[in-house]
Amino acid sequence: MPFEQTIRTAVECTGVGLHSGAPVRMRILPAVAGTGVVFRRVDLDDFEVEANGRNVAKVSYATSLMKKGVLISTTEHLLSAFIGVGLDNAIVELDNLEVPILDGSASPIVNLVMRAGLRQQRRRRHYLRIRREVEIREGDKFIAVYPSDTYSVSYAINFPHPLIGQETLEVDLTSGDYTREIAPARTFGSLQDEQALRNMGLIRGASEQNVIVLTPDGIKNPPLRFPNEFVRHKVLDLIGDLALIGHQLLGKVVADRAGHAMHTALVQRILKDSSLWELTTGEADSSPTDALPSIAELA
């Protein structure tokens, strides 16, 4: 899609924050071309926080943004959904500090956007094309991005659990598979870690309706949506975190046992060195139109 897109009409939903447990109402509104994604705290005099690497704050169990002390927590699923459907410009209104977790995946947000439809705008989309490889290692953890004319992800995880162990996934995000193959994958956590996390003030909104709950030898709330749903969710998170680059990416991302901190470290490394990348526009084969895109175009 060579032109930027915004949502056709405002949509909204309600839910709770995964970590805060706070009730929240979220509205996704159209935005003019060149806006990017901007969060607006309607409970704090409409204070706005741009979804970009400059505003990255806490990145332990979720990716949060902060500007002048105003927090937007757990942004990764929403931003992943926007990348997956090709939504470039939007205002996201929240009346609390955390994006709602919904069912723990990106599918509810994808469905909201697709129900409203996307409107093509009159500004060419700029892609951030990787020109030179970037690699980050921390012990046995690794993340890198290499030059490519498409956006693809190869992710590997290794968890000491009988249902997980080693899982790998490779996905080409320009193939239109995001909505079907990545968006439905839910976040997960271990029952034995629950109390410790709650004592840290985390996962107060977690439930069997929004988290895959791992027991010592299985899961408490079957079935899985995919046999390898765990690594698919890691890919979902990665896509959302890398959205903080501020542009659609052209590059091959490889990750091994990485997490939010390494995802956002890669964002920071890329943004700090402009010799690593170039901005480029897609080829335009038609004039922009306000016609409602097909599902294939959205994906």
Backbone hydrogen bonds, N-H to C=O, Kabsch-Sander energy under -0.5 kcal/mol:
donor,donor_aa,acceptor,acceptor_aa,energy
4,E,123,R,-3.1
6,T,119,R,-2.1
7,I,89,N,-0.7
8,R,117,G,-3.1
11,V,28,I,-1.9
13,C,26,M,-2.4
15,G,24,V,-2.2
17,G,22,A,-1.8
18,L,99,V,-0.5
21,G,17,G,-1.5
24,V,15,G,-2.6
26,M,13,C,-3.0
27,R,93,E,-2.0
28,I,11,V,-3.0
29,L,27,R,-0.6
29,L,91,I,-3.1
31,A,89,N,-0.5
35,T,32,V,-1.6
38,V,36,G,-0.5
38,V,90,A,-2.3
39,F,49,V,-2.8
40,R,92,V,-2.9
41,R,47,F,-3.1
42,V,40,R,-1.1
42,V,94,L,-2.1
43,D,94,L,-0.8
44,L,41,R,-1.6
45,D,42,V,-0.5
46,D,41,R,-1.0
47,F,41,R,-1.0
47,F,44,L,-1.2
49,V,39,F,-2.9
51,A,37,V,-2.6
52,N,50,E,-1.7
53,G,244,L,-1.9
55,N,52,N,-1.7
56,V,53,G,-1.2
57,A,64,S,-3.3
64,S,58,K,-2.7
64,S,62,A,-0.6
65,L,72,I,-3.1
66,M,55,N,-2.8
67,K,70,V,-1.9
70,V,67,K,-2.1
71,L,69,G,-0.5
72,I,65,L,-2.8
73,S,97,L,-3.2
75,T,63,T,-2.5
79,L,75,T,-2.3
80,S,76,E,-2.2
81,A,77,H,-2.2
82,F,78,L,-2.1
83,I,79,L,-2.1
84,G,80,S,-2.7
85,V,81,A,-2.0
86,G,82,F,-1.1
87,L,82,F,-2.7
88,D,5,Q,-1.5
88,D,86,G,-0.7
89,N,5,Q,-2.1
90,A,36,G,-2.2
91,I,29,L,-2.1
92,V,38,V,-3.0
92,V,90,A,-0.5
93,E,27,R,-2.9
93,E,91,I,-0.7
94,L,40,R,-2.7
95,D,25,R,-1.0
99,V,73,S,-2.4
101,I,16,V,-2.7
104,G,101,I,-2.5
106,A,183,A,-2.3
107,S,183,A,-1.2
110,V,106,A,-2.4
111,N,107,S,-2.9
112,L,108,P,-1.8
113,V,109,I,-2.4
114,M,110,V,-2.8
115,R,111,N,-2.1
116,A,112,L,-1.7
117,G,113,V,-2.5
119,R,6,T,-3.3
120,Q,118,L,-0.5
120,Q,289,T,-0.8
121,Q,4,E,-3.2
125,R,2,P,-2.5
127,Y,125,R,-0.5
127,Y,280,T,-3.9
128,L,248,Q,-2.9
129,R,127,Y,-0.9
129,R,278,E,-3.0
130,I,128,L,-0.5
130,I,250,L,-2.6
131,R,276,L,-3.4
132,R,276,L,-1.5
134,V,145,V,-2.2
136,I,143,I,-2.9
138,E,141,K,-2.3
141,K,138,E,-2.0
142,F,256,D,-2.1
143,I,136,I,-2.2
144,A,254,V,-2.3
145,V,134,V,-2.1
146,Y,252,K,-2.3
152,S,150,T,-0.6
152,S,251,G,-1.9
153,V,171,V,-2.6
154,S,253,V,-2.6
155,Y,169,L,-2.9
156,A,255,A,-1.9
157,I,167,E,-2.6
159,F,165,G,-2.0
161,H,159,F,-2.6
164,I,161,H,-1.7
165,G,159,F,-1.3
165,G,161,H,-0.6
167,E,157,I,-1.9
167,E,165,G,-0.5
169,L,155,Y,-2.2
171,V,153,V,-2.6
173,L,151,Y,-2.3
173,L,171,V,-0.7
174,T,151,Y,-0.6
175,S,172,D,-1.5
177,D,172,D,-0.6
178,Y,299,A,-0.6
181,E,177,D,-3.3
182,I,177,D,-0.5
182,I,178,Y,-2.3
183,A,178,Y,-2.5
185,A,182,I,-1.9
187,T,104,G,-1.6
189,G,212,I,-2.4
191,L,214,L,-3.2
193,D,190,S,-1.1
194,E,191,L,-1.0
197,L,193,D,-2.2
198,R,194,E,-2.5
199,N,195,Q,-2.4
200,M,196,A,-0.9
201,G,198,R,-1.7
202,L,197,L,-2.6
204,R,19,H,-1.6
205,G,18,L,-2.6
206,A,18,L,-0.6
206,A,203,I,-1.1
210,N,207,S,-1.4
211,V,207,S,-1.2
212,I,187,T,-2.6
213,V,211,V,-0.7
214,L,189,G,-3.2
214,L,212,I,-0.7
215,T,218,G,-2.4
218,G,215,T,-0.6
220,K,213,V,-3.0
229,E,226,F,-1.5
232,R,228,N,-1.7
233,H,229,E,-2.0
234,K,230,F,-1.6
235,V,231,V,-2.0
236,L,232,R,-2.2
237,D,233,H,-2.7
238,L,234,K,-2.4
239,I,235,V,-2.5
240,G,236,L,-1.9
241,D,237,D,-2.7
242,L,238,L,-2.8
243,A,239,I,-0.9
244,L,241,D,-1.5
245,I,242,L,-1.9
246,G,243,A,-2.0
248,Q,126,H,-0.7
250,L,128,L,-2.5
251,G,150,T,-1.1
252,K,146,Y,-2.7
253,V,152,S,-2.9
253,V,251,G,-0.6
254,V,144,A,-2.5
255,A,154,S,-2.9
256,D,142,F,-3.0
257,R,156,A,-3.2
263,H,259,G,-2.9
264,T,260,H,-2.6
265,A,261,A,-1.6
266,L,262,M,-2.0
267,V,263,H,-1.6
268,Q,264,T,-2.4
269,R,265,A,-2.4
270,I,266,L,-2.4
271,L,267,V,-2.5
272,K,268,Q,-1.8
273,D,269,R,-0.7
273,D,270,I,-0.9
274,S,272,K,-0.5
276,L,273,D,-1.8
277,W,274,S,-0.8
278,E,129,R,-1.9
280,T,127,Y,-2.4
282,G,125,R,-0.9
285,D,283,E,-0.6
298,L,294,S,-2.1
299,A,295,I,-2.0
